[in-house]
Amino acid sequence: MESMTELVVARQFSAPRTAVWAAFVEPEIIAQWWGPHGWAVNEESVVFEAKVGGRHELEMVQVGNPEAKVPLKAVLTTFDEYECLVSADGPHEMTLDLVIETRIEFKEFAGQTMLTLTQGPLPYEVVDSSTKAWHSALGKLESLLAEYF
């Protein structure tokens, strides 16, 4: 069996927690930043049901190659408003037939927000590329938030 691990990405945003939270739960905002550079999300593909058991779905499409698509079809397992979101995605081909949990925690201090994202289990060989993808996506979110805060 392959060795498994998890990735952890932390990022501080110069925006209040309510704004960062909204970027993860409002489909029209999710579509503006989700995915690494070079990928886009059509707002019509975004489903976010704000409750435990609710769906968190979207489809990323590679810019310049619309045939390259990556779906997210997760179910929320924790919905603690403004504090924590946890979702489970899989098992299916895109998750390597694993159930992958993504935990996103939001902490506010002095008008800024510290976001900590933990995702796994993941095979060691995908952790580096997945970490880079999350850093890229969160960079897009930071740029979006900077337009307002």
DSSP file (Angstrom, degrees, kcal/mol; ACC not computed):
  #  RESIDUE AA STRUCTURE BP1 BP2  ACC     N-H-->O    O-->H-N    N-H-->O    O-->H-N    TCO  KAPPA ALPHA  PHI   PSI    X-CA   Y-CA   Z-CA
    1    1 A M              0   0    0      0, 0.0     3,-0.1     0, 0.0     2,-0.0   0.000 360.0 360.0 360.0 143.5    0.0    0.0    0.0
    2    2 A E        -     0   0    0      1,-0.1     2,-0.3   121,-0.0     0, 0.0  -0.306 360.0-104.1 -67.1 150.4    1.2    3.5   -0.8
    3    3 A S        -     0   0    0      1,-0.0   121,-1.7    -2,-0.0     2,-0.3  -0.599  41.6-156.1 -74.6 135.3    2.4    5.8    2.0
    4    4 A M  E     +A  123   0A   0     -2,-0.3     2,-0.2   119,-0.2   116,-0.0  -0.815  21.9 154.9-116.2 153.7   -0.2    8.3    2.9
    5    5 A T  E     -A  122   0A   0    117,-2.7   117,-3.3    -2,-0.3     2,-0.3  -0.826  31.6-114.7-152.5-170.3    0.1   11.8    4.5
    6    6 A E  E     -     0   0A   0     -2,-0.2     2,-0.3   115,-0.2   114,-0.2  -0.947  18.2-130.2-134.3 159.4   -1.8   15.0    4.6
    7    7 A L  E     -A  119   0A   0    112,-2.7   112,-2.4    -2,-0.3     2,-0.4  -0.836  14.5-162.4-107.8 150.5   -1.0   18.5    3.5
    8    8 A V  E     -A  118   0A   0     -2,-0.3     2,-0.4   110,-0.2   110,-0.2  -0.996   7.8-179.0-132.2 127.0   -1.4   21.7    5.6
    9    9 A V  E     -A  117   0A   0    108,-2.7   108,-3.3    -2,-0.4     2,-0.4  -0.995   3.7-172.0-126.7 128.2   -1.5   25.2    4.1
   10   10 A A  E     +A  116   0A   0     -2,-0.4     2,-0.3   106,-0.2   106,-0.2  -0.953   7.9 172.2-120.4 141.2   -1.8   28.3    6.3
   11   11 A R  E     -A  115   0A   0    104,-2.5   104,-3.1    -2,-0.4     2,-0.5  -0.988  23.7-141.0-150.3 138.4   -2.4   31.8    5.0
   12   12 A Q  E     -A  114   0A   0     -2,-0.3     2,-0.4   102,-0.2   102,-0.2  -0.855  18.9-161.4 -99.8 132.8   -3.1   35.1    6.6
   13   13 A F  E     -A  113   0A   0    100,-3.3   100,-2.6    -2,-0.5     2,-1.5  -0.925  22.5-135.3-115.1 138.6   -5.5   37.4    4.8
   14   14 A S  S    S+     0   0    0     -2,-0.4    98,-0.1    98,-0.2   100,-0.0  -0.394  80.6  87.6 -85.9  57.8   -5.9   41.2    5.4
   15   15 A A  S    S-     0   0    0     -2,-1.5    -2,-0.2    98,-0.1    98,-0.1  -0.980  87.0 -90.6-150.9 152.7   -9.7   40.8    5.5
   16   16 A P    >>  -     0   0    0      0, 0.0     4,-1.9     0, 0.0     3,-0.8  -0.284  38.5-112.5 -66.7 154.9  -12.2   40.1    8.2
   17   17 A R  H 3> S+     0   0    0     95,-0.3     4,-3.1     1,-0.3     5,-0.2   0.850 115.2  60.6 -56.5 -38.2  -13.2   36.5    8.9
   18   18 A T  H 3> S+     0   0    0      1,-0.2     4,-2.0     2,-0.2    -1,-0.3   0.873 106.7  46.8 -60.5 -35.7  -16.7   37.1    7.6
   19   19 A A  H <> S+     0   0    0     -3,-0.8     4,-1.5     2,-0.2    -1,-0.2   0.906 113.6  46.3 -72.7 -42.1  -15.3   38.0    4.2
   20   20 A V  H  X S+     0   0    0     -4,-1.9     4,-0.6     2,-0.2    -2,-0.2   0.922 112.7  51.4 -66.2 -42.7  -12.9   35.1    3.9
   21   21 A W  H >X S+     0   0    0     -4,-3.1     3,-1.8     1,-0.2     4,-0.9   0.933 106.5  54.2 -56.7 -47.5  -15.7   32.8    5.1
   22   22 A A  H >X S+     0   0    0     -4,-2.0     4,-2.3     1,-0.3     3,-0.6   0.843  99.5  62.4 -57.7 -34.2  -18.0   34.1    2.4
   23   23 A A  H 3< S+     0   0    0     -4,-1.5    -1,-0.3     1,-0.2    -2,-0.2   0.700 108.5  42.8 -65.7 -18.0  -15.4   33.4   -0.2
   24   24 A F  H << S+     0   0    0     -3,-1.8    -1,-0.2    -4,-0.6    -2,-0.2   0.572 123.3  33.5-101.0 -12.9  -15.7   29.7    0.7
   25   25 A V  H << S+     0   0    0     -4,-0.9    -2,-0.2    -3,-0.6    -3,-0.2   0.570  96.6  81.7-121.5 -12.4  -19.5   29.5    0.9
   26   26 A E    >X  -     0   0    0     -4,-2.3     4,-2.8    -5,-0.2     3,-1.4  -0.867  65.5-149.6-101.0 113.8  -21.0   31.9   -1.7
   27   27 A P  H 3> S+     0   0    0      0, 0.0     4,-2.2     0, 0.0    -1,-0.1   0.838  95.5  54.8 -51.7 -40.1  -21.1   30.4   -5.2
   28   28 A E  H 34 S+     0   0    0      1,-0.2     4,-0.2     2,-0.2    15,-0.1   0.799 115.0  40.5 -68.0 -25.7  -20.6   33.7   -7.0
   29   29 A I  H X> S+     0   0    0     -3,-1.4     3,-1.5    -7,-0.2     4,-0.7   0.880 110.6  56.5 -85.3 -43.0  -17.4   34.4   -5.0
   30   30 A I  H >X S+     0   0    0     -4,-2.8     4,-2.6     1,-0.3     3,-1.4   0.910 103.5  56.3 -50.9 -45.2  -16.1   30.8   -5.1
   31   31 A A  H 3< S+     0   0    0     -4,-2.2    10,-0.7     1,-0.3    -1,-0.3   0.702 100.2  60.4 -64.2 -19.8  -16.3   31.0   -8.9
   32   32 A Q  H <4 S+     0   0    0     -3,-1.5    -1,-0.3    -4,-0.2    -2,-0.2   0.679 124.6   8.3 -82.7 -17.5  -14.0   34.1   -8.9
   33   33 A W  H << S+     0   0    0     -3,-1.4   108,-0.2    -4,-0.7   107,-0.2   0.607  85.6 123.0-137.2 -19.4  -11.0   32.4   -7.3
   34   34 A W     <  +     0   0    0     -4,-2.6     5,-0.0    -5,-0.2   -10,-0.0  -0.203  63.9  27.5 -61.4 137.4  -11.2   28.7   -6.8
   35   35 A G  S    S-     0   0    0     25,-0.1   105,-0.1    99,-0.1     3,-0.1   0.053  94.3 -66.2  96.9 155.3   -8.5   26.6   -8.4
   36   36 A P  S >  S-     0   0    0      0, 0.0     3,-1.6     0, 0.0    97,-0.1  -0.174  70.8 -69.1 -69.5 167.4   -4.8   27.4   -9.2
   37   37 A H  T 3  S+     0   0    0      1,-0.3     3,-0.1    96,-0.1   100,-0.1  -0.291 125.1  37.4 -53.6 139.7   -3.7   29.9  -11.8
   38   38 A G  T 3  S+     0   0    0      1,-0.3    25,-2.7    -3,-0.1     2,-0.3   0.410 102.9  90.4  93.3  -1.4   -4.6   28.7  -15.3
   39   39 A W  E <   -B   62   0A   0     -3,-1.6     2,-0.3    23,-0.3    -1,-0.3  -0.951  53.6-169.2-127.1 148.1   -7.9   27.1  -14.1
   40   40 A A  E     -B   61   0A   0     21,-2.5    21,-3.0    -2,-0.3     2,-0.4  -0.911  12.9-143.0-133.1 159.7  -11.4   28.7  -13.9
   41   41 A V  E     -B   60   0A   0    -10,-0.7     2,-0.5    -2,-0.3    19,-0.2  -0.994  15.8-136.1-125.7 126.2  -14.7   27.8  -12.4
   42   42 A N    >   -     0   0    0     17,-0.8     3,-2.2    -2,-0.4     4,-0.4  -0.696  17.1-135.6 -78.8 127.0  -18.0   28.5  -14.1
   43   43 A E  G >  S+     0   0    0     -2,-0.5     3,-1.5     1,-0.3    -1,-0.1   0.819 102.3  64.0 -55.3 -32.9  -20.4   29.9  -11.5
   44   44 A E  G 3  S+     0   0    0      1,-0.3    -1,-0.3   -13,-0.0   -16,-0.0   0.729  98.0  56.6 -65.0 -20.3  -23.2   27.7  -12.8
   45   45 A S  G <  S+     0   0    0     -3,-2.2     2,-0.5    14,-0.1    -1,-0.3   0.601  86.4 100.5 -84.5 -10.5  -21.2   24.6  -11.8
   46   46 A V    <   +     0   0    0     -3,-1.5     2,-0.4    -4,-0.4    12,-0.2  -0.638  43.8 174.3 -86.4 125.7  -21.0   25.7   -8.2
   47   47 A V  E     +C   57   0A   0     10,-2.9    10,-2.6    -2,-0.5     2,-0.4  -0.998   1.3 171.7-124.8 125.9  -23.3   24.1   -5.6
   48   48 A F  E     -C   56   0A   0     -2,-0.4     2,-0.8     8,-0.2     8,-0.2  -0.899  11.1-171.1-137.5 108.9  -22.8   24.9   -1.9
   49   49 A E        -     0   0    0      6,-2.7     2,-2.5    -2,-0.4     5,-0.2  -0.879  22.1-140.8-100.9 108.1  -25.5   23.7    0.5
   50   50 A A        +     0   0    0     -2,-0.8     2,-0.3   -25,-0.1    29,-0.1  -0.382  67.4  75.8 -77.0  70.6  -24.6   25.4    3.8
   51   51 A K  S >  S-     0   0    0     -2,-2.5     3,-2.5    27,-0.1    25,-0.3  -0.965  92.9 -78.3-166.7 157.5  -25.4   22.5    6.2
   52   52 A V  T 3  S+     0   0    0     -2,-0.3    25,-0.2     1,-0.3     3,-0.1  -0.485 124.0  24.6 -61.7 130.6  -23.9   19.2    7.4
   53   53 A G  T 3  S+     0   0    0     23,-3.4    -1,-0.3     1,-0.3    24,-0.1   0.299  96.8 134.2  91.1  -7.7  -24.7   16.7    4.7
   54   54 A G    <   -     0   0    0     -3,-2.5    22,-3.1    -5,-0.2    -1,-0.3  -0.342  59.0-106.1 -74.1 156.1  -24.9   19.5    2.1
   55   55 A R  E     - D   0  75A   0     20,-0.2    -6,-2.7    -3,-0.1     2,-0.4  -0.591  24.0-169.6 -83.9 142.3  -23.2   19.3   -1.3
   56   56 A H  E     +CD  48  74A   0     18,-2.6    18,-2.7    -2,-0.3     2,-0.3  -0.901  29.9 156.2-127.6 100.2  -20.1   21.2   -2.2
   57   57 A E  E     +CD  47  73A   0    -10,-2.6   -10,-2.9    -2,-0.4     2,-0.3  -0.938   8.0 142.2-131.9 148.0  -19.6   20.8   -5.9
   58   58 A L  E     - D   0  72A   0     14,-1.8    14,-2.8    -2,-0.3     2,-0.4  -0.961  35.6-126.0-166.8 171.3  -17.9   22.6   -8.8
   59   59 A E  E     - D   0  71A   0    -17,-0.3   -17,-0.8    -2,-0.3     2,-0.4  -0.971  15.1-153.4-133.0 120.0  -16.0   22.0  -11.9
   60   60 A M  E     -BD  41  70A   0     10,-3.0    10,-2.6    -2,-0.4     2,-0.4  -0.726  12.4-163.9 -87.2 139.8  -12.6   23.5  -12.7
   61   61 A V  E     -BD  40  69A   0    -21,-3.0   -21,-2.5    -2,-0.4     2,-0.3  -0.989  23.1-117.0-126.8 132.7  -11.8   24.0  -16.3
   62   62 A Q  E >   -BD  39  65A   0      6,-2.6     3,-1.9     3,-0.5   -23,-0.3  -0.521  33.3-117.0 -70.7 128.1   -8.3   24.6  -17.6
   63   63 A V  T 3  S+     0   0    0    -25,-2.7    -1,-0.1    -2,-0.3     0, 0.0  -0.458 101.1  15.0 -64.2 130.3   -8.0   28.0  -19.3
   64   64 A G  T 3  S+     0   0    0     -2,-0.2    -1,-0.3    -3,-0.0    -2,-0.1   0.333 124.6  62.9  86.0  -8.3   -7.1   27.4  -23.0
   65   65 A N  E X   +D   62   0A   0     -3,-1.9     3,-2.3     3,-0.1    -3,-0.5  -0.551  57.7 176.1-145.1  74.7   -8.0   23.7  -22.9
   66   66 A P  E 3  S+     0   0A   0      0, 0.0    -3,-0.1     0, 0.0    -1,-0.1   0.599  76.4  68.4 -63.5  -9.7  -11.7   23.4  -22.0
   67   67 A E  E 3  S+     0   0A   0     -6,-0.1     2,-0.8    -5,-0.1    -2,-0.0   0.741  82.4  84.2 -77.2 -22.3  -11.6   19.6  -22.4
   68   68 A A  E <   +     0   0A   0     -3,-2.3    -6,-2.6    -6,-0.2     2,-0.4  -0.728  63.2 164.6 -85.2 111.1   -9.4   19.4  -19.3
   69   69 A K  E     -D   61   0A   0     -2,-0.8    -8,-0.2    -8,-0.2    -2,-0.0  -0.964  26.5-165.4-132.1 144.4  -11.8   19.4  -16.3
   70   70 A V  E     -D   60   0A   0    -10,-2.6   -10,-3.0    -2,-0.4     2,-0.2  -0.965  16.6-154.5-129.5 114.4  -11.5   18.6  -12.7
   71   71 A P  E     -D   59   0A   0      0, 0.0     2,-0.5     0, 0.0   -12,-0.2  -0.574   6.6-155.4 -87.7 151.5  -14.7   18.1  -10.7
   72   72 A L  E     +D   58   0A   0    -14,-2.8   -14,-1.8    -2,-0.2     2,-0.2  -0.998  17.6 170.0-118.4 124.5  -15.2   18.5   -6.9
   73   73 A K  E     +D   57   0A   0     -2,-0.5    17,-0.8   -16,-0.2   -16,-0.2  -0.661  21.4 154.0-134.7  76.9  -18.1   16.5   -5.6
   74   74 A A  E     -DE  56  89A   0    -18,-2.7   -18,-2.6    -2,-0.2     2,-0.4  -0.605  35.8-140.8-107.1 164.2  -17.8   16.7   -1.8
   75   75 A V  E     -DE  55  88A   0     13,-2.1    13,-2.3   -20,-0.2     2,-0.4  -0.987  26.7-117.8-122.6 133.6  -20.3   16.5    1.1
   76   76 A L  E     + E   0  87A   0    -22,-3.1   -23,-3.4    -2,-0.4    11,-0.3  -0.561  31.6 173.8 -73.2 127.9  -20.0   18.8    4.1
   77   77 A T  E    S+     0   0A   0      9,-2.9     2,-0.3    -2,-0.4    10,-0.2   0.587  73.2  29.5-106.8 -18.1  -19.3   16.9    7.3
   78   78 A T  E     + E   0  86A   0      8,-1.7     8,-2.0   -27,-0.1    -1,-0.3  -0.989  56.1 174.6-140.5 133.9  -18.8   20.0    9.5
   79   79 A F  E     + E   0  85A   0     -2,-0.3     2,-0.7     6,-0.2     6,-0.2  -0.765  10.5 163.2-138.6  90.0  -20.4   23.4    9.1
   80   80 A D  E >>  - E   0  84A   0      4,-2.8     3,-2.8    -2,-0.3     4,-2.3  -0.865  45.8-118.8-111.1  94.2  -19.5   25.7   12.0
   81   81 A E  T 34 S-     0   0    0     -2,-0.7     4,-0.1     1,-0.3    -2,-0.1   0.012  86.7  -7.0 -48.5 128.8  -20.3   29.1   10.7
   82   82 A Y  T 34 S+     0   0    0      1,-0.1    -1,-0.3   -65,-0.1     3,-0.1   0.384 133.5  63.2  68.0   1.0  -17.3   31.5   10.5
   83   83 A E  T <4 S-     0   0    0     -3,-2.8    23,-2.7     1,-0.3     2,-0.3   0.773 104.9  -2.8-115.8 -53.0  -15.1   28.9   12.3
   84   84 A C  E  <  -EF  80 105A   0     -4,-2.3    -4,-2.8    21,-0.2     2,-0.4  -0.990  41.5-169.2-156.4 135.3  -14.7   25.6   10.4
   85   85 A L  E     -EF  79 104A   0     19,-2.3    19,-3.1    -2,-0.3     2,-0.4  -0.991  12.4-178.3-120.7 134.4  -15.7   23.8    7.2
   86   86 A V  E     +EF  78 103A   0     -8,-2.0    -9,-2.9    -2,-0.4    -8,-1.7  -0.999   5.1 176.6-132.5 132.2  -15.0   20.1    6.7
   87   87 A S  E     -EF  76 102A   0     15,-2.2    15,-2.5    -2,-0.4     2,-0.4  -0.940  20.3-145.1-132.3 156.8  -15.9   18.2    3.5
   88   88 A A  E     -EF  75 101A   0    -13,-2.3   -13,-2.1    -2,-0.3     2,-0.4  -0.989  15.3-169.8-122.2 127.1  -15.3   14.7    2.2
   89   89 A D  E     -EF  74 100A   0     11,-2.4    11,-2.9    -2,-0.4   -15,-0.2  -0.969  32.6 -50.1-119.6 128.1  -14.7   14.1   -1.5
   90   90 A G        -     0   0    0    -17,-0.8     9,-0.2    -2,-0.4     2,-0.1  -0.529  10.0-139.0 109.8-176.5  -14.8   10.6   -3.0
   91   91 A P  S    S+     0   0    0      0, 0.0     2,-0.3     0, 0.0    -1,-0.3   0.399  76.3 105.7 -82.3 137.0  -14.2    7.8   -3.5
   92   92 A H  S > >S-     0   0    0      6,-0.4     5,-2.9    -3,-0.2     3,-1.3  -0.938  83.9 -79.4-160.3 179.0  -13.9    8.3   -7.3
   93   93 A E  G > 5S+     0   0    0     -2,-0.3     3,-1.7     1,-0.3     5,-0.1   0.867 124.0  54.6 -56.5 -41.7  -11.3    8.4  -10.0
   94   94 A M  G 3 5S+     0   0    0      1,-0.3    -1,-0.3     2,-0.1    -4,-0.0   0.708 110.1  47.1 -70.0 -18.7  -10.3   12.1   -9.3
   95   95 A T  G X 5S-     0   0    0     -3,-1.3     3,-1.5     3,-0.1    -1,-0.3   0.158 119.1-109.2-103.4  17.8   -9.6   11.3   -5.6
   96   96 A L  T < 5S-     0   0    0     -3,-1.7    -3,-0.2     1,-0.3    -2,-0.1   0.838  71.9 -63.1  57.9  33.4   -7.6    8.1   -6.5
   97   97 A D  T 3 <S+     0   0    0     -5,-2.9    -1,-0.3     1,-0.2     2,-0.3   0.707 112.2 121.3  62.5  23.7  -10.5    6.1   -5.1
   98   98 A L    <   -     0   0    0     -3,-1.5     2,-0.7    -6,-0.4    -6,-0.4  -0.714  69.9-120.7-105.3 161.0   -9.9    7.6   -1.7
   99   99 A V        -     0   0    0     -2,-0.3     2,-0.5    -9,-0.2    -9,-0.2  -0.938  35.8-161.7 -97.0 113.9  -12.2    9.6    0.5
  100  100 A I  E     -F   89   0A   0    -11,-2.9   -11,-2.4    -2,-0.7     2,-0.4  -0.868   3.7-151.8-105.0 124.5  -10.3   12.9    1.0
  101  101 A E  E     -FG  88 120A   0     19,-2.8    19,-2.1    -2,-0.5     2,-0.5  -0.786   6.1-164.8 -95.2 135.2  -11.2   15.2    3.8
  102  102 A T  E     -FG  87 119A   0    -15,-2.5   -15,-2.2    -2,-0.4     2,-0.5  -0.983   5.3-171.4-120.1 120.1  -10.6   18.9    3.5
  103  103 A R  E     -FG  86 118A   0     15,-3.2    15,-2.8    -2,-0.5     2,-0.5  -0.949   1.1-172.8-113.3 127.1  -10.7   20.9    6.8
  104  104 A I  E     -FG  85 117A   0    -19,-3.1   -19,-2.3    -2,-0.5     2,-0.4  -0.976   4.0-168.4-124.0 118.7  -10.6   24.7    6.6
  105  105 A E  E     -FG  84 116A   0     11,-2.8    11,-2.1    -2,-0.5     2,-0.5  -0.873   5.2-157.2-110.9 140.9  -10.3   26.7    9.9
  106  106 A F  E     + G   0 115A   0    -23,-2.7     2,-0.4    -2,-0.4     9,-0.2  -0.970  12.3 177.2-121.1 120.2  -10.9   30.5   10.1
  107  107 A K  E     - G   0 114A   0      7,-2.3     7,-3.5    -2,-0.5     2,-0.4  -0.991  13.3-154.1-125.3 130.4   -9.4   32.5   13.0
  108  108 A E  E     + G   0 113A   0     -2,-0.4     2,-0.3     5,-0.2     5,-0.2  -0.839  19.8 162.3-106.7 140.7   -9.7   36.3   13.2
  109  109 A F  E >   - G   0 112A   0      3,-2.3     3,-2.3    -2,-0.4    -2,-0.0  -0.927  69.5  -9.6-153.4 132.2   -7.4   38.7   15.0
  110  110 A A  T 3  S-     0   0    0     -2,-0.3     3,-0.1     1,-0.3    -2,-0.0   0.840 127.6 -53.9  51.1  40.8   -7.0   42.4   14.6
  111  111 A G  T 3  S+     0   0    0      1,-0.3    -1,-0.3   -97,-0.0     2,-0.2   0.497 119.4 103.6  77.0   2.5   -9.3   42.5   11.6
  112  112 A Q  E <   - G   0 109A   0     -3,-2.3    -3,-2.3   -98,-0.1     2,-0.4  -0.713  62.1-134.4-112.4 166.8   -7.3   39.9    9.7
  113  113 A T  E     -AG  13 108A   0   -100,-2.6  -100,-3.3    -2,-0.2     2,-0.6  -0.980   4.3-155.9-128.3 130.3   -7.9   36.2    9.2
  114  114 A M  E     -AG  12 107A   0     -7,-3.5    -7,-2.3    -2,-0.4     2,-0.5  -0.923  17.1-165.0-100.3 121.4   -5.7   33.2    9.5
  115  115 A L  E     -AG  11 106A   0   -104,-3.1  -104,-2.5    -2,-0.6     2,-0.5  -0.911   5.7-170.2-107.6 131.4   -6.9   30.3    7.4
  116  116 A T  E     -AG  10 105A   0    -11,-2.1   -11,-2.8    -2,-0.5     2,-0.5  -0.986   3.4-169.1-123.2 122.3   -5.5   26.8    8.0
  117  117 A L  E     -AG   9 104A   0   -108,-3.3  -108,-2.7    -2,-0.5     2,-0.4  -0.942   3.8-175.9-113.6 127.4   -6.4   24.1    5.4
  118  118 A T  E     +AG   8 103A   0    -15,-2.8   -15,-3.2    -2,-0.5     2,-0.4  -0.988   6.9 179.5-122.9 131.2   -5.7   20.5    6.1
  119  119 A Q  E     -AG   7 102A   0   -112,-2.4  -112,-2.7    -2,-0.4   -17,-0.2  -0.996  18.7 -81.2-138.3 133.6   -6.3   17.8    3.4
  120  120 A G  E     - G   0 101A   0    -19,-2.1   -19,-2.8    -2,-0.4  -114,-0.2  -0.955  47.4 -43.7 170.7 177.3   -5.8   14.1    3.4
  121  121 A P  E     +     0   0A   0      0, 0.0    -1,-0.2     0, 0.0  -115,-0.2   0.462  69.3 161.4 -74.7 145.9   -5.2   11.3    3.3
  122  122 A L  E     -A    5   0A   0   -117,-3.3  -117,-2.7    -3,-0.2     2,-0.1  -0.985  44.3-107.2-131.4 142.6   -3.1   11.9    0.2
  123  123 A P  E >>  -A    4   0A   0      0, 0.0     3,-2.1     0, 0.0     4,-0.7  -0.449  35.3-117.6 -63.1 142.5   -0.3    9.8   -1.4
  124  124 A Y  H >> S+     0   0    0   -121,-1.7     3,-1.1     1,-0.3     4,-0.6   0.848 110.5  63.8 -49.9 -38.6    3.1   11.3   -0.8
  125  125 A E  H 34 S+     0   0    0      1,-0.3     4,-0.3     2,-0.1    -1,-0.3   0.638 105.9  42.7 -69.6 -12.4    3.6   11.8   -4.6
  126  126 A V  H <> S+     0   0    0     -3,-2.1     4,-2.4     2,-0.1    -1,-0.3   0.506  90.9  85.5-106.0  -5.6    0.7   14.2   -4.9
  127  127 A V  H <X S+     0   0    0     -3,-1.1     4,-2.7    -4,-0.7     5,-0.2   0.913  88.8  49.6 -64.3 -43.2    1.3   16.3   -1.8
  128  128 A D  H  X S+     0   0    0     -4,-0.6     4,-2.4     2,-0.2    -1,-0.2   0.948 115.4  41.9 -62.9 -48.9    3.8   18.7   -3.4
  129  129 A S  H  > S+     0   0    0     -4,-0.3     4,-2.2     1,-0.2    -1,-0.2   0.885 116.1  49.9 -67.2 -36.9    1.6   19.5   -6.5
  130  130 A S  H  X S+     0   0    0     -4,-2.4     4,-2.3     2,-0.2    -1,-0.2   0.899 110.5  50.0 -67.1 -40.0   -1.6   19.7   -4.3
  131  131 A T  H  X S+     0   0    0     -4,-2.7     4,-2.5    -5,-0.2    -2,-0.2   0.928 111.3  48.6 -63.1 -45.3    0.1   22.1   -1.9
  132  132 A K  H  X S+     0   0    0     -4,-2.4     4,-2.4    -5,-0.2    -2,-0.2   0.898 110.2  52.4 -61.3 -40.1    1.3   24.3   -4.8
  133  133 A A  H  X S+     0   0    0     -4,-2.2     4,-2.6     2,-0.2    -1,-0.2   0.917 110.5  47.1 -63.1 -43.1   -2.2   24.3   -6.3
  134  134 A W  H  X S+     0   0    0     -4,-2.3     4,-3.0     2,-0.2     5,-0.2   0.918 111.3  50.9 -65.6 -42.3   -3.7   25.4   -3.0
  135  135 A H  H  X S+     0   0    0     -4,-2.5     4,-1.7     1,-0.2    -2,-0.2   0.914 112.2  48.3 -59.7 -41.4   -1.1   28.2   -2.5
  136  136 A S  H  X S+     0   0    0     -4,-2.4     4,-1.7     2,-0.2    -2,-0.2   0.936 113.1  46.5 -63.6 -47.5   -1.9   29.3   -6.1
  137  137 A A  H  X S+     0   0    0     -4,-2.6     4,-2.1     1,-0.2    -2,-0.2   0.917 112.1  49.9 -62.2 -44.0   -5.7   29.3   -5.5
  138  138 A L  H  X S+     0   0    0     -4,-3.0     4,-2.5     1,-0.2    -1,-0.2   0.810 106.2  57.3 -68.0 -27.7   -5.3   31.1   -2.1
  139  139 A G  H  X S+     0   0    0     -4,-1.7     4,-2.1    -5,-0.2    -1,-0.2   0.893 106.0  49.8 -64.1 -40.2   -3.1   33.7   -3.9
  140  140 A K  H  X S+     0   0    0     -4,-1.7     4,-2.1     2,-0.2    -2,-0.2   0.902 111.1  49.5 -63.2 -40.9   -6.0   34.3   -6.3
  141  141 A L  H  X S+     0   0    0     -4,-2.1     4,-2.9  -108,-0.2     5,-0.2   0.918 108.3  52.9 -63.9 -42.9   -8.3   34.7   -3.3
  142  142 A E  H  X S+     0   0    0     -4,-2.5     4,-2.1     1,-0.2    -2,-0.2   0.913 109.5  48.8 -59.2 -43.0   -5.9   37.1   -1.6
  143  143 A S  H  X S+     0   0    0     -4,-2.1     4,-0.7     2,-0.2    -1,-0.2   0.901 111.7  49.6 -63.3 -41.0   -5.9   39.3   -4.8
  144  144 A L  H >< S+     0   0    0     -4,-2.1     3,-1.1     1,-0.2     4,-0.3   0.937 112.3  46.5 -63.1 -47.2   -9.7   39.2   -4.9
  145  145 A L  H >X S+     0   0    0     -4,-2.9     4,-2.1     1,-0.2     3,-1.9   0.843 102.8  65.0 -64.5 -33.1  -10.0   40.2   -1.2
  146  146 A A  H 3< S+     0   0    0     -4,-2.1    -1,-0.2     1,-0.3    -2,-0.2   0.726  90.5  66.2 -64.1 -20.9   -7.4   43.0   -1.7
  147  147 A E  T << S+     0   0    0     -3,-1.1    -1,-0.3    -4,-0.7    -2,-0.2   0.722 116.4  25.8 -68.9 -19.5   -9.9   44.7   -4.1
  148  148 A Y  T <4        0   0    0     -3,-1.9    -2,-0.2    -4,-0.3    -1,-0.2   0.637 360.0 360.0-118.0 -22.8  -12.2   45.3   -1.1
  149  149 A F     <        0   0    0     -4,-2.1    -3,-0.2  -134,-0.0    -2,-0.1   0.376 360.0 360.0-128.9 360.0  -10.0   45.4    2.0
